[in-house]
């Protein structure tokens, strides 16, 4: 950690909360996106080599399969909620294809 690590992140890492955060590196397997990230961004963190920090809205959206051009309505908190509640794009596409296949049979 360094001086750019937010205080609430430092508190989570240091054990102030009952659970430790999930900390990923840039080449790690991504954590699950959850809607409550809008309320507590210290549960899933990224170590980008410079600092340990929460995921940005764009990074979180990419984890869920949203294309970079997609725009979320409202505040960052609203965006994190929308992302966490969403079905991953690729999974939704797969489910739709299976339904089409079933109905065509």
C-alpha positions in Angstrom: 0.0 0.0 0.0 1.1 3.6 -0.5 -0.2 7.1 0.1 -2.7 6.8 -2.8 -4.6 3.8 -1.2 -7.9 5.1 0.2 -8.3 5.0 4.0 -11.3 2.7 3.8 -9.3 0.2 1.7 -6.4 0.4 4.2 -8.9 -0.4 7.0 -10.3 -3.4 5.2 -6.8 -4.8 4.4 -5.6 -4.2 8.0 -8.5 -6.3 9.4 -10.9 -3.5 10.7 -13.7 -5.5 9.1 -14.6 -9.1 9.8 -13.6 -10.2 6.3 -10.5 -9.5 4.2 -10.9 -8.1 0.6 -10.4 -10.1 -2.6 -7.3 -8.5 -4.1 -6.5 -9.3 -7.8 -3.6 -8.4 -9.9 -3.7 -7.3 -13.5 -3.1 -10.9 -14.7 -5.3 -12.6 -12.2 -8.7 -14.3 -12.5 -11.4 -11.7 -12.0 -13.6 -11.7 -9.0 -17.4 -11.9 -9.1 -19.2 -8.6 -9.7 -21.7 -7.9 -7.0 -24.4 -5.2 -6.6 -23.3 -4.3 -3.1 -20.0 -3.0 -4.5 -21.9 0.3 -4.7 -22.0 0.5 -0.9 -18.6 -1.0 -0.1 -15.9 -0.8 -2.7 -13.3 -2.3 -0.4 -14.5 -5.9 -0.8 -12.9 -6.4 -4.2 -9.7 -4.6 -5.0 -7.1 -4.5 -7.8 -3.4 -4.2 -7.3 -2.3 -2.4 -10.4 1.4 -2.3 -9.5 1.1 1.3 -8.2 -1.6 0.9 -5.6 -4.3 -1.3 -4.2 -7.6 0.3 -5.1 -11.2 -0.4 -5.9 -12.2 -1.2 -9.5 -13.3 1.7 -11.7 -16.8 1.6 -13.2 -15.2 0.9 -16.6 -13.1 -2.0 -15.2 -16.0 -3.4 -13.3 -18.2 -3.3 -16.5 -15.5 -5.0 -18.5 -15.4 -7.8 -15.9 -19.1 -8.3 -16.5 -18.7 -8.3 -20.3 -20.0 -4.8 -21.1 -18.5 -3.2 -24.2 -16.5 0.0 -23.6 -19.0 2.1 -25.5 -21.9 1.1 -23.1 -23.0 4.0 -20.9 -24.7 3.6 -17.5 -27.3 6.1 -16.3 -26.9 7.9 -13.0 -24.0 8.1 -10.5 -21.1 5.7 -10.2 -23.0 4.0 -7.3 -25.9 3.5 -9.7 -23.5 2.0 -12.3 -22.0 -0.4 -9.9 -25.5 -1.6 -8.9 -26.5 -2.0 -12.5 -23.3 -3.9 -13.3 -23.6 -6.2 -10.2 -27.2 -7.0 -10.9 -26.7 -7.7 -14.6 -26.4 -11.0 -16.3 -23.0 -11.2 -18.0 -23.4 -10.3 -21.6 -21.9 -13.5 -23.0 -24.0 -15.6 -20.7 -27.2 -13.8 -21.8 -26.2 -14.3 -25.5 -25.6 -18.0 -24.9 -29.0 -18.4 -23.1 -30.8 -16.6 -25.9 -29.2 -18.9 -28.5 -30.2 -22.0 -26.6 -33.8 -20.8 -26.4 -33.9 -20.1 -30.1 -32.4 -23.5 -30.7 -35.0 -25.2 -28.5 -38.0 -23.3 -30.1 -36.7 -24.1 -33.6 -36.7 -27.8 -32.9 
